[in-house]
Amino acid sequence: MLAGLNKESLIANARSLTNGNLGVPLLLLVIMAMVTLPMPPFLLDVLFTFNIALSIVVLLVSVYSMRPLDFAVFPTILLVATLMRLALNVASTRVVLLFGHEGGDAAGKVIEAFGSVVIGGNYVVGLVVFLILVIINFVVVTKGAGRISEVSARFTLDAMPGKQMAIDADLNAGLINQEEAKARRQDVTQEADFYGSMDGASKFVRGDAVAGILILFINIIGGLAIGMAQHQLDFATAAEFYSLLTIGDGLVAQIPSLLLSTAAAIMVTRQNASHDMGGQIIAQMASPKALGVTAAILAMMGVVPGMPHFAFLSLAAVVGGAVWWIDRKKKQQAEQAVQEAEQLPATQAEEVEQHKELDWDDVMPVDMVGLEVGYRLIPMVDKLQGGQLLNRIKGVRKKLSQELGFLVPSVHIRDNLDLLPGAYRITMMGVVVGEAEVYPDRELAINPGQVFGSLKGIDVKDPAFGLDAVWIELSDKERAQSLGYTVVDASTVVATHLNQILQANAKDLLGHEEVQQLLDMLAKSSPKLVEELVPAKLSISNLLKILQNLLMEQVPLKDFRTIAEALTDAVTRTQDPMMLTAMVRIALARLIVQTINGSEPELPVITLDPQLEQLLLGSVQQGGGDDNLVIEPGMAERLQISLASAAQQQEMAGKPAVLLVAAPVRPLLAKFVRYGEQHIHVLSYQEIPENKKVTIVATVGGQNVG
């Protein structure tokens, strides 16, 4: 067994090494070795060459990257490359100071080449060239790139909330799906992380430039002291040997540093678009007009006496030729586009469309919830024009989802030119469930029942609750509020209407997928409960019917665990969805009463006359259920009137209207008040919690028996 484990361990290590998982740790170990251990000149040559090659590769990758995020690992590479370059400086300094008195290639061929070939063996020229490179790197490239990184990081972080809201708005409007929204959120987060890292990474390059200057002067001073004191060299010889080696060492390190600084500047100045850098430059700078004026100016400067005529006139000819070539190419592209358009007549396009086979993509699925708007309401759903409707709808969905206990589906918004300019239409499953007309340039003053004056405007009914309302001018808002009106804007009117419709039709929003999501969420905390209930004892279809029954009677599904536990116990006695619903309601008694009356200790109720209740109980028992029961029309009418009167009295007193009846007739009367469109909650005696005190405020139906 131990041998098997060792074998698996070796295989895992080999795979890690193959995948590059050990590359960075090994590189860091090599950097530490360069700082602490002496290195032969040959190895220094190899590492200096690798450093130059790495800088070139990083520069080219930054040039050819389509977007800055395509090279998001750049700040890390910049840190590693800077550490390696500084470690090489330490290693080469050790070799220069130990063997610099030998001159020539004492510190390796690469340093010798840069010290003799690049600067011609003149250490004064080399010092000047080195200082110029440091100034270019430190003052120009690094400082500019650091400032751009700082500003980009600040602007990117400030823009994050707006970008996240735009993604949420597109998701709510149905323009993108969940996967696309997740990918876009990751892009926003990665962009902020990248520019934040670049802001810090630019400090690495800046510090590297300062370190290069200090290392140069320390090496020269230390080399002179060692050469003259320990190796008895005269001042001129020591200055020549150590200065050339030190400057060659500095140039070998400073040139890759300049390349990496340039790469960093390119990354932070890139446009965040999926285009090659070369393509962007050619597309945006290949202007025939600008190049033509440039060619003319060069030609004029070329004919001025004393100017280098060949250089100016030849360059003017090259630029003029480029202007002619670009203009000719654009004309050819335009002619080709016209010819292609003429070669495909309308009849051929129609023929292609006719021969296209139908598939399921041609069958448009119906939107679960849709909102169609007239063209005057389009600015209300456009965030770029200051529209607030998308945010309001998102707030409605969030609030309803929290209240109902499941995720309310997205509202798909589209324009409909067949509607009136200011009209909107709400649909569910393709069926119109509400429509009205609003005025985006006005506000709606709603009469809550008691106001102290009238307003001038367009008299209408509030589309959500049918209250008297007036569309008023914006300047009359303060006066309307002082008179007791509730004033809202057009976006709030639409969102409130949508909220009322979704709440009234909550059961139609719940389907098999939503039920499965509820079960999946419950399984995370109570896996045994879900496993015991579905599908062992109850099918998802029956569970869906029970949950829809609860929603139809405005019972939220927030306490889904209690619902599942109640069903697990009750399903062994019956499989009837109506009876199971009644048992679940008893288990949810506290939640139901709290939803109706809050935390008040006393619950005012309306009861039926005992004789009427006994009559209904007898009818239910004889009919075999409330579905087979029919109330005599005259009695039904008188009962509706008396219930409506009692409910109105409760509403005027600021109390909820609750009808308390026996359990067998509760489903019948709940359906009865729903058909009568009365806002009355029907509870059974078993649904009253023990800690609630019941107060009978009215009894209805006594005179209707006989």
VOKOL-472646 format. One line per field, with one value per residue (C-alpha): x, y, z. Coordinates in Angstrom, 2 decimals, m for minus. Layout:
N
c1	(X, ...) .
c2	(Y, ...) .
c3	(Z, ...) .
END
This chain:
706
c1	(0.00, 2.86, 4.48, 1.23, 0.99, 4.58, 3.88, 0.75, 2.67, 5.44, 2.88, 1.14, 4.46, 5.36, 2.01, 2.45, 5.88, 4.52, 1.65, 4.04, 2.82, 6.42, 7.84, 7.29, 8.55, 11.68, 12.24, 11.97, 14.48, 16.86, 16.50, 17.37, 20.37, 21.59, 21.48, 23.31, 25.65, 28.60, 27.94, 30.39, 30.56, 29.09, 25.92, 25.67, 25.75, 22.89, 20.76, 21.38, 20.39, 17.25, 16.37, 16.63, 14.58, 11.89, 11.61, 11.22, 8.56, 6.60, 6.78, 5.54, 2.73, 1.54, 1.57, m0.33, m2.89, m6.40, m7.44, m5.54, m7.39, m5.97, m2.62, m4.00, m0.95, 1.30, 1.68, 2.89, 5.34, 6.57, 7.27, 9.10, 11.15, 12.12, 13.20, 15.25, 16.93, 17.86, 19.17, 21.31, 22.64, 23.67, 25.29, 27.14, 28.27, 29.86, 31.70, 32.78, 34.20, 35.93, 37.46, 37.18, 40.95, 41.42, 39.51, 37.97, 35.45, 35.93, 32.16, 31.09, 30.85, 27.52, 28.76, 32.00, 30.04, 27.87, 30.90, 33.16, 30.98, 27.87, 29.71, 32.98, 35.10, 34.76, 33.46, 32.61, 30.37, 28.93, 28.12, 26.33, 24.39, 23.43, 22.19, 20.18, 18.50, 17.70, 16.22, 14.09, 12.92, 12.39, 11.24, 9.34, 8.03, 7.64, 6.26, 3.67, 2.64, 2.34, 0.07, m2.14, m2.34, m3.37, m6.11, m7.34, m7.57, m9.52, m11.94, m12.40, m13.26, m15.64, m17.39, m17.88, m21.31, m22.67, m21.39, m22.89, m26.25, m26.13, m25.55, m28.46, m30.68, m29.81, m30.49, m33.84, m34.81, m34.02, m31.23, m28.73, m28.99, m27.51, m24.30, m23.63, m24.33, m21.91, m19.20, m19.69, m19.51, m16.25, m14.87, m15.76, m14.08, m10.99, m10.71, m10.76, m8.20, m5.97, m5.81, m5.40, m2.47, m0.97, m1.10, 1.13, 3.25, 4.38, 6.10, 8.28, 9.71, 10.22, 12.09, 14.15, 15.36, 16.42, 18.14, 20.05, 21.57, 22.58, 24.07, 26.11, 27.78, 28.27, 30.00, 32.26, 33.31, 33.72, 35.64, 38.08, 38.69, 39.21, 41.35, 43.67, 43.85, 43.81, 45.18, 47.63, 46.15, 46.76, 43.73, 43.43, 43.60, 41.16, 38.76, 38.90, 38.42, 35.72, 33.90, 33.55, 32.40, 29.97, 28.51, 28.21, 26.44, 24.13, 23.26, 22.52, 20.00, 18.67, 17.70, 15.32, 13.99, 13.22, 11.50, 9.30, 8.48, 7.42, 5.29, 3.62, 2.93, 1.42, m0.84, m2.27, m2.72, m4.49, m8.14, m10.26, m11.56, m11.00, m8.67, m5.01, m2.84, m1.44, m4.91, m6.12, m3.21, m3.64, m7.43, m7.30, m4.21, m4.58, m6.30, m5.62, m6.31, m3.82, m1.15, m1.66, m1.08, 1.99, 3.44, 2.88, 4.66, 7.62, 7.92, 7.88, 10.60, 12.63, 12.90, 14.06, 17.75, 20.10, 17.75, 18.71, 16.72, 17.06, 15.74, 12.73, 11.75, 12.11, 9.98, 7.40, 7.24, 6.76, 3.94, 2.30, 2.42, 0.78, m2.02, m2.64, m2.64, m5.05, m7.45, m7.39, m8.00, m11.02, m12.55, m12.09, m13.77, m16.73, m17.12, m16.92, m19.63, m21.91, m21.32, m22.08, m25.30, m26.35, m25.51, m28.05, m31.44, m34.41, m36.02, m32.97, m32.95, m36.64, m35.91, m33.20, m35.65, m38.34, m36.02, m34.86, m36.21, m38.25, m36.82, m37.58, m35.78, m38.72, m41.08, m40.86, m41.40, m43.99, m42.71, m43.76, m44.05, m43.94, m44.22, m44.99, m44.65, m45.61, m42.91, m43.30, m42.46, m39.20, m37.08, m38.52, m36.78, m33.56, m31.04, m28.93, m31.85, m32.37, m35.14, m35.90, m38.39, m35.80, m34.61, m38.19, m39.05, m35.93, m37.02, m40.50, m39.05, m36.71, m39.45, m41.95, m39.36, m38.58, m42.27, m43.45, m40.44, m39.38, m37.65, m40.09, m39.17, m37.66, m39.89, m39.18, m39.68, m40.24, m41.74, m45.06, m45.92, m49.52, m50.11, m50.95, m47.79, m48.19, m49.81, m48.35, m49.53, m48.65, m48.82, m48.49, m47.95, m48.82, m52.21, m52.92, m53.59, m53.36, m52.99, m53.20, m51.93, m49.42, m47.89, m44.10, m43.96, m46.56, m47.06, m50.05, m51.81, m53.80, m56.73, m56.22, m59.79, m59.60, m58.24, m58.82, m59.27, m59.31, m56.59, m56.50, m55.30, m56.34, m58.79, m58.17, m58.35, m55.19, m54.42, m53.23, m56.07, m58.76, m58.56, m59.49, m56.38, m55.29, m52.31, m50.90, m48.08, m44.75, m45.13, m48.32, m46.65, m46.12, m49.68, m51.10, m49.12, m50.30, m53.91, m53.40, m52.80, m50.21, m48.01, m45.94, m44.16, m45.03, m42.35, m43.75, m47.28, m46.18, m44.07, m46.91, m49.38, m46.94, m46.43, m50.18, m50.70, m47.78, m48.94, m52.50, m51.28, m48.44, m49.63, m49.20, m45.56, m44.72, m43.87, m42.01, m38.61, m39.26, m40.46, m37.30, m35.21, m37.01, m36.30, m32.65, m32.21, m33.91, m31.74, m28.62, m29.76, m32.20, m31.26, m33.04, m36.31, m36.31, m35.25, m38.11, m40.76, m40.03, m40.47, m40.82, m44.15, m45.23, m44.68, m43.47, m46.76, m48.82, m46.40, m46.81, m50.63, m50.36, m47.95, m50.15, m53.16, m51.22, m50.19, m53.76, m54.82, m51.88, m49.89, m46.14, m43.72, m40.92, m41.06, m40.62, m39.08, m42.26, m44.31, m42.17, m42.30, m46.08, m46.49, m44.16, m46.41, m49.77, m49.10, m49.34, m53.04, m54.19, m52.99, m55.75, m54.10, m56.94, m56.75, m52.95, m53.20, m55.47, m52.97, m50.10, m52.12, m52.51, m48.72, m48.23, m50.85, m48.45, m47.05, m50.52, m51.92, m48.77, m49.06, m52.66, m52.46, m48.77, m47.71, m50.93, m52.04, m55.73, m57.29, m60.70, m62.79, m66.13, m68.13, m71.06, m74.39, m74.35, m77.42, m75.87, m72.59, m74.41, m76.28, m73.03, m71.40, m74.28, m74.13, m70.38, m70.78, m73.65, m71.97, m68.70, m66.64, m66.76, m66.27, m69.76, m71.43, m73.65, m75.03, m78.53, m78.19, m80.32, m78.48, m75.13, m76.03, m77.21, m74.10, m71.83, m73.55, m73.28, m69.65, m68.79, m70.45, m68.58, m65.27, m65.81, m66.38, m63.14, m61.29, m62.62, m61.43, m57.97, m58.33, m58.03, m61.21, m60.97, m63.76, m63.46, m65.30, m65.21, m62.43, m64.63, m66.27, m63.16, m62.11, m65.68, m65.90, m62.33, m63.30, m66.59, m64.89, m62.33, m65.07, m66.72, m63.38, m63.62, m60.44, m61.36, m59.06, m60.83, m59.39, m60.50, m60.64, m57.58, m55.52, m55.66, m52.43, m52.79, m51.20, m53.78, m56.92, m59.94, m62.50, m65.75, m66.61, m69.51, m71.72, m73.18, m75.84, m78.35, m81.32, m80.56, m81.46, m84.90) .
c2	(0.00, 2.37, 1.64, 2.44, 5.74, 6.61, 5.81, 7.99, 10.76, 10.61, 10.70, 13.70, 15.53, 14.78, 16.12, 19.27, 19.83, 19.19, 21.65, 24.35, 24.31, 24.15, 26.66, 29.80, 28.27, 27.00, 30.43, 32.06, 29.54, 30.38, 34.08, 33.41, 31.34, 34.20, 36.57, 34.30, 32.00, 32.92, 32.27, 31.50, 33.97, 31.40, 31.05, 34.84, 35.02, 32.50, 34.31, 37.76, 36.40, 34.83, 38.15, 40.00, 37.31, 37.42, 41.20, 40.94, 38.23, 40.28, 43.37, 41.47, 39.75, 43.15, 44.46, 41.51, 41.13, 41.99, 43.45, 44.35, 41.55, 39.01, 39.57, 39.88, 38.06, 40.94, 42.56, 39.24, 38.73, 42.29, 41.58, 38.30, 39.86, 42.81, 40.48, 38.38, 41.46, 42.78, 39.34, 39.33, 42.76, 41.36, 38.27, 40.29, 42.86, 40.05, 38.76, 42.26, 43.17, 39.79, 39.41, 42.87, 43.46, 40.80, 43.03, 41.75, 38.97, 38.62, 38.99, 37.12, 37.69, 39.54, 42.25, 42.49, 42.93, 45.71, 47.37, 47.29, 46.95, 48.94, 51.95, 51.52, 50.81, 54.42, 54.39, 58.12, 57.56, 54.49, 56.44, 59.12, 56.52, 54.71, 57.90, 58.82, 55.39, 55.76, 59.23, 57.95, 55.00, 56.78, 60.28, 59.61, 56.05, 54.89, 58.16, 58.43, 54.79, 55.07, 58.12, 56.42, 53.28, 55.34, 57.23, 54.08, 52.18, 55.02, 55.41, 51.65, 51.25, 54.23, 52.76, 49.28, 49.94, 51.42, 48.49, 45.99, 47.80, 47.79, 44.02, 43.54, 45.72, 43.70, 40.49, 41.72, 42.91, 39.46, 40.76, 38.31, 35.05, 34.08, 32.66, 35.82, 38.01, 35.93, 36.22, 40.00, 40.38, 38.42, 40.72, 43.79, 42.32, 41.23, 44.66, 46.38, 43.88, 44.32, 48.12, 48.06, 45.65, 47.76, 50.81, 48.96, 47.18, 50.50, 51.21, 48.10, 49.51, 52.94, 51.47, 49.31, 52.41, 54.10, 50.91, 50.75, 54.21, 53.45, 50.07, 51.71, 54.27, 51.80, 49.37, 52.04, 53.37, 49.87, 48.68, 51.59, 50.95, 47.20, 47.57, 50.18, 48.87, 45.10, 44.54, 47.51, 48.90, 52.52, 54.85, 54.96, 51.17, 50.54, 53.16, 51.62, 48.01, 48.50, 51.34, 49.40, 46.25, 48.17, 50.20, 47.06, 45.36, 48.38, 48.48, 44.74, 45.28, 48.66, 47.69, 44.87, 47.28, 49.81, 47.12, 46.08, 49.71, 50.17, 47.02, 48.34, 51.68, 49.90, 47.78, 50.73, 52.93, 50.22, 50.69, 48.03, 46.57, 43.24, 44.55, 44.02, 47.03, 47.22, 47.04, 49.83, 52.11, 51.48, 51.87, 55.12, 56.76, 55.79, 59.07, 60.16, 63.77, 63.88, 61.97, 64.20, 67.39, 65.76, 64.91, 68.51, 69.96, 67.58, 68.54, 72.27, 71.75, 69.70, 72.55, 75.10, 75.92, 74.36, 71.50, 67.86, 67.65, 63.89, 62.96, 65.30, 64.84, 61.05, 60.78, 63.12, 60.82, 57.76, 59.43, 60.64, 57.12, 55.81, 58.39, 57.25, 53.55, 54.03, 56.12, 53.60, 50.69, 52.42, 53.09, 49.45, 48.27, 50.61, 49.43, 45.79, 46.34, 47.94, 45.07, 42.44, 44.23, 44.37, 40.70, 39.58, 41.03, 41.05, 38.10, 35.95, 36.89, 35.95, 32.68, 31.85, 32.60, 30.45, 27.46, 27.65, 24.72, 25.45, 24.39, 24.89, 28.24, 29.60, 28.78, 31.74, 30.73, 32.74, 35.06, 34.07, 37.75, 40.46, 44.24, 45.97, 49.76, 52.42, 54.48, 57.44, 55.14, 53.83, 56.47, 55.09, 51.75, 53.25, 53.89, 56.02, 58.47, 58.47, 55.86, 54.39, 51.67, 48.87, 49.59, 49.75, 46.42, 44.86, 46.13, 44.68, 41.27, 41.27, 42.27, 39.75, 36.96, 37.60, 37.73, 34.73, 32.50, 31.71, 33.57, 35.60, 35.23, 38.04, 40.60, 40.76, 44.32, 45.19, 48.08, 47.67, 50.22, 48.95, 50.45, 54.07, 56.20, 56.34, 52.94, 49.79, 46.20, 43.47, 39.87, 36.49, 33.40, 35.57, 36.60, 40.25, 40.63, 44.41, 47.55, 51.27, 54.61, 56.85, 60.25, 60.28, 64.10, 64.26, 62.75, 60.86, 62.32, 59.50, 60.20, 57.88, 58.54, 61.89, 65.02, 68.73, 70.06, 69.28, 69.40, 70.31, 67.62, 64.40, 62.47, 58.69, 55.62, 54.32, 51.18, 49.14, 49.63, 51.54, 54.68, 58.12, 59.88, 62.89, 63.24, 66.66, 68.89, 68.58, 72.11, 71.11, 68.28, 70.20, 71.58, 68.09, 66.69, 69.53, 68.65, 65.04, 63.35, 60.62, 61.72, 59.21, 59.30, 57.25, 54.59, 53.98, 53.66, 50.95, 49.14, 49.22, 47.89, 45.10, 44.29, 44.05, 41.76, 39.47, 39.19, 38.39, 35.73, 34.32, 30.74, 31.02, 32.04, 28.79, 25.82, 22.53, 24.21, 26.56, 23.66, 21.72, 24.76, 24.94, 21.25, 21.66, 24.54, 22.59, 19.54, 21.56, 21.86, 18.92, 16.23, 13.41, 15.35, 15.90, 12.32, 10.99, 13.26, 13.50, 11.29, 8.56, 9.77, 12.69, 13.53, 16.94, 17.47, 16.99, 19.14, 21.85, 21.74, 22.10, 25.05, 26.72, 26.30, 28.06, 30.91, 31.26, 31.99, 34.40, 32.03, 32.57, 29.70, 31.22, 28.49, 25.68, 23.39, 23.44, 22.79, 19.75, 18.39, 18.78, 17.00, 14.17, 13.49, 14.05, 12.23, 8.84, 9.57, 11.07, 11.99, 14.54, 17.94, 19.92, 17.95, 18.15, 21.91, 22.19, 20.24, 22.44, 25.55, 24.27, 23.81, 27.35, 28.88, 31.29, 32.54, 32.93, 34.92, 37.04, 37.85, 38.98, 40.79, 41.19, 40.59, 41.91, 39.65, 40.05, 38.89, 40.42, 37.96, 37.70, 34.49, 32.81, 32.37, 28.88, 27.72, 28.78, 27.13, 23.88, 24.05, 24.42, 21.62, 19.30, 20.19, 19.53, 16.12, 15.12, 16.48, 14.72, 17.86, 21.58, 21.06, 19.49, 22.10, 24.82, 27.67, 28.84, 32.07, 34.26, 33.12, 33.62, 37.19, 38.10, 36.49, 38.48, 41.73, 41.06, 39.97, 43.06, 45.30, 43.66, 43.82, 47.52, 48.24, 46.45, 48.37, 51.70, 50.70, 49.86, 46.19, 43.15, 41.36, 37.74, 35.20, 32.35, 29.13, 25.37, 23.53, 21.52, 24.65, 26.85, 25.94, 26.59, 30.04, 30.93, 30.29, 32.16, 35.39, 35.15, 35.05, 38.01, 39.92, 40.70, 41.27, 38.82, 36.21, 32.92, 30.89, 27.71, 27.26, 24.97, 27.73, 30.10, 29.92, 29.28, 32.62, 34.65, 36.00, 35.91, 38.73, 38.37, 41.73, 40.61, 37.62, 37.27, 35.04, 34.77, 36.12, 34.09, 30.70, 29.44) .
c3	(0.00, 0.88, m2.46, m4.22, m2.37, m3.25, m6.89, m6.89, m5.19, m7.80, m10.62, m9.03, m8.65, m12.25, m13.43, m11.34, m12.85, m16.35, m15.83, m14.64, m11.01, m9.74, m12.20, m10.12, m6.81, m8.57, m10.12, m6.70, m5.30, m8.16, m7.35, m3.72, m4.83, m7.05, m4.09, m1.65, m3.65, m5.91, m9.61, m12.42, m15.37, m17.79, m15.70, m15.47, m19.29, m19.51, m16.94, m18.45, m21.85, m20.36, m18.70, m22.03, m23.81, m21.10, m21.42, m25.21, m24.86, m22.31, m24.55, m27.61, m25.68, m24.42, m28.00, m29.47, m26.65, m27.81, m24.44, m21.25, m19.41, m21.90, m20.15, m16.60, m15.14, m16.25, m12.76, m11.31, m14.18, m13.69, m10.01, m10.74, m13.56, m11.34, m8.52, m10.94, m12.40, m8.95, m7.97, m11.12, m10.12, m6.74, m8.33, m11.00, m8.40, m6.40, m9.49, m10.62, m7.23, m6.78, m10.26, m11.83, m11.53, m14.21, m16.72, m19.97, m19.51, m15.76, m15.25, m18.36, m22.10, m21.98, m19.61, m21.61, m24.86, m23.43, m21.85, m24.92, m28.03, m27.12, m25.66, m27.57, m24.50, m23.24, m19.68, m19.76, m22.79, m21.09, m17.93, m19.98, m21.97, m18.78, m17.12, m20.23, m20.23, m16.53, m17.10, m19.99, m17.95, m14.62, m15.61, m18.85, m19.22, m15.62, m14.27, m17.07, m16.82, m13.03, m13.31, m15.90, m13.73, m10.71, m12.59, m14.38, m11.09, m9.47, m12.39, m12.73, m9.04, m9.17, m12.24, m10.73, m9.12, m12.36, m14.41, m11.96, m12.11, m15.92, m15.88, m13.48, m15.68, m18.80, m16.87, m15.59, m19.07, m20.50, m22.79, m21.26, m19.33, m15.96, m17.48, m19.53, m16.50, m14.40, m17.07, m17.32, m13.54, m13.54, m16.27, m14.19, m11.10, m13.06, m14.67, m11.27, m9.89, m12.94, m12.84, m9.07, m9.44, m12.24, m9.98, m7.51, m10.12, m11.64, m8.31, m8.84, m12.07, m10.53, m7.57, m9.93, m11.79, m8.55, m7.42, m10.74, m10.20, m6.61, m7.56, m10.35, m8.10, m5.26, m7.64, m9.12, m5.71, m4.27, m7.34, m7.16, m3.48, m3.96, m7.09, m5.63, m2.03, m2.48, m6.01, m6.16, m9.42, m10.31, m10.40, m14.22, m14.62, m11.75, m13.12, m16.60, m15.46, m12.84, m14.61, m17.87, m16.07, m13.82, m16.69, m18.83, m15.93, m15.53, m19.23, m19.29, m16.47, m17.58, m21.14, m20.00, m17.37, m20.11, m22.18, m19.23, m18.45, m22.07, m21.85, m18.68, m20.37, m23.38, m21.15, m19.19, m22.28, m24.30, m25.19, m23.48, m26.75, m28.51, m31.22, m31.99, m31.12, m34.65, m36.14, m33.83, m34.80, m38.53, m38.41, m36.43, m37.93, m41.60, m42.44, m46.05, m45.15, m42.26, m44.22, m47.26, m45.24, m43.65, m47.09, m48.26, m45.19, m45.63, m49.29, m48.42, m45.78, m48.27, m50.82, m48.21, m48.84, m46.32, m45.42, m46.12, m49.36, m49.88, m46.42, m46.47, m50.13, m50.07, m46.92, m48.47, m51.50, m49.27, m47.29, m50.52, m51.91, m48.73, m49.16, m52.75, m51.74, m48.80, m50.88, m53.72, m51.33, m49.73, m53.15, m54.16, m50.94, m51.55, m55.17, m54.08, m51.46, m54.06, m56.52, m53.88, m52.96, m56.62, m57.21, m54.58, m55.61, m53.31, m55.08, m54.46, m50.79, m50.59, m52.36, m49.85, m47.04, m48.66, m49.07, m45.48, m43.46, m40.38, m37.03, m33.36, m33.40, m35.40, m32.52, m30.16, m26.50, m24.62, m21.89, m18.38, m17.44, m20.09, m20.18, m23.48, m23.68, m26.19, m27.85, m25.43, m22.51, m24.01, m22.15, m18.88, m19.48, m20.92, m18.14, m20.47, m20.66, m16.90, m16.89, m13.44, m14.42, m14.61, m11.07, m9.83, m11.46, m9.97, m6.56, m7.09, m8.01, m5.01, m2.55, m3.93, m3.97, m0.31, 0.62, m1.41, m0.70, m4.29, m7.11, m9.18, m12.89, m14.94, m16.63, m20.36, m21.58, m25.24, m27.19, m29.02, m31.70, m31.79, m28.33, m27.68, m27.21, m23.41, m22.87, m21.38, m21.19, m18.68, m19.87, m18.19, m20.34, m23.36, m21.90, m21.13, m17.38, m17.05, m19.12, m18.60, m19.87, m18.11, m18.77, m18.32, m18.15, m15.35, m11.90, m10.56, m7.51, m5.85, m3.56, m0.55, 0.70, 2.45, 0.74, 1.29, m2.22, m5.92, m8.56, m12.22, m14.55, m16.25, m14.07, m14.10, m11.90, m10.27, m12.37, m9.38, m6.86, m8.75, m6.58, m7.91, m9.22, m11.28, m13.62, m12.62, m13.82, m12.02, m10.65, m8.76, m6.80, m3.54, m3.59, m4.16, m1.23, 1.02, 0.12, 1.23, m2.12, m2.57, m5.49, m7.50, m10.85, m13.93, m13.26, m9.78, m11.20, m13.64, m11.02, m8.44, m11.00, m11.90, m8.22, m7.60, m10.61, m9.76, m6.16, m7.22, m9.69, m7.60, m8.06, m11.84, m11.37, m9.58, m11.80, m11.64, m12.02, m9.10, m6.92, m7.76, m6.80, m3.45, m2.87, m3.84, m1.41, 1.39, 0.62, 1.49, 5.13, 5.48, 2.94, 4.80, 4.88, 1.11, 0.43, 2.56, 0.99, m2.77, m4.67, m2.05, m0.63, m2.81, m6.46, m7.56, m9.43, m6.27, m4.30, m6.95, m6.58, m2.80, m3.03, m5.65, m3.32, m0.57, m2.87, m4.15, m0.55, m0.05, 2.18, 1.57, 1.05, 3.12, 5.77, 3.25, 5.85, 7.96, 4.81, 3.96, 7.52, 7.66, 4.32, 5.37, 8.34, 6.57, 3.31, 5.05, 5.78, 2.47, m1.01, m1.68, m2.43, m0.80, 2.46, 2.44, 1.91, 4.95, 7.10, 5.92, 6.78, 10.37, 10.57, 9.25, 11.56, 13.27, 9.96, 8.43, 11.36, 11.59, 7.89, 8.47, 11.83, 12.61, 16.21, 17.77, 20.67, 19.81, 16.53, 15.60, 13.58, 11.81, 12.34, 10.62, 12.27, 13.89, 11.94, 8.61, 9.52, 10.43, 7.14, 5.21, 7.19, 6.40, 2.72, 2.60, 4.25, 1.96, m1.21, m0.53, m0.64, m1.34, m5.09, m5.31, m3.09, m4.59, m2.44, m3.25, m5.35, m3.09, 0.00, m1.73, m2.69, 0.83, 2.34, 0.02, 0.96, 4.69, 4.39, 2.36, 4.96, 7.84, 5.93, 5.20, 8.88, 9.75, 7.06, 8.37, 11.85, 10.48, 11.28, 8.98, 7.87, 9.07, 8.69, 11.22, 10.28, 10.81, 9.01, 6.58, 5.12, 5.10, 1.49, 0.26, 1.84, 0.82, m2.80, m2.22, m1.07, m3.87, m6.48, m4.77, m4.96, m1.26, 0.77, 3.52, 5.05, 5.79, 8.69, 10.41, 14.19, 14.05, 12.37, 15.34, 17.42, 21.15, 22.05, 20.12, 21.75, 19.43, 19.53, 17.59, 16.03, 13.79, 12.99, 9.50, 7.92, 10.78, 8.86, 5.74, 7.11, 6.52) .
END
